[in-house]
Amino acid sequence: MFRPSRMAFGALALAVASAMPGKAGAEDADWGCQVLLCAAASAPSWHGISYCVPPMMRLITAMARPHFSWPICHTAGTGTPGFEPYAACPAGFAPGTDRSESDNGSLAEQDRCIKTINHCLGPFASDRDGNGCFERVSRPRPRRLQPYYFDIPQASGRRRRFWFDLNE
């Protein structure tokens, strides 16, 4: 997983701050830009940067309110963050579920890592005689410690993904 350095955080802060006319620096950035800058920090994370704790705690509190709207840093061109609660499955496993549908009729969350193992020999083995050639192995899918992310545009024109958490 990519961990931006303090230098990358500083460069991002400078880029966002310089794109905001009339602002003295990152400390003067609006709330959306503060959240973006702090979310992109990872060495240390926003938890370890005193400047970042107040805007991130404000965000966590605001998310609990009805009709929450994510604060956007328009100058950075990132929009709202993405959310992926699960990490990739181990090699040989694929994301899946033990249920075909959830209670409300929509597709169930892919919260399992699943693979099918063929215990029978040969390419023409089948399960029709009831010997049980195929076994479905399922295990819980690992959860991300940092499930939120921003894809931040870089000077190269590419986007770099920065993962973060919103744990108090």
HELIX and SHEET records of a PDB file:
HELIX    1   1 ARG A    6  SER A   18  1                                  13    
HELIX    2   2 ALA A   26  ASP A   28  5                                   3    
HELIX    3   3 TRP A   31  ALA A   39  1                                   9    
HELIX    4   4 TRP A   46  GLY A   48  5                                   3    
HELIX    5   5 VAL A   53  MET A   63  1                                  11    
HELIX    6   6 HIS A   74  ALA A   76  5                                   3    
SHEET    1   A 3 GLY A  82  PHE A  83  0                                        
SHEET    2   A 3 TYR A 148  PRO A 153 -1                                        
SHEET    3   A 3 ARG A 159  PHE A 164 -1                                        
SHEET    1   B 3 ALA A  94  GLY A  96  0                                        
SHEET    2   B 3 ARG A 112  ASN A 118 -1                                        
SHEET    3   B 3 PHE A 134  PRO A 140 -1                                        
END                                                                             
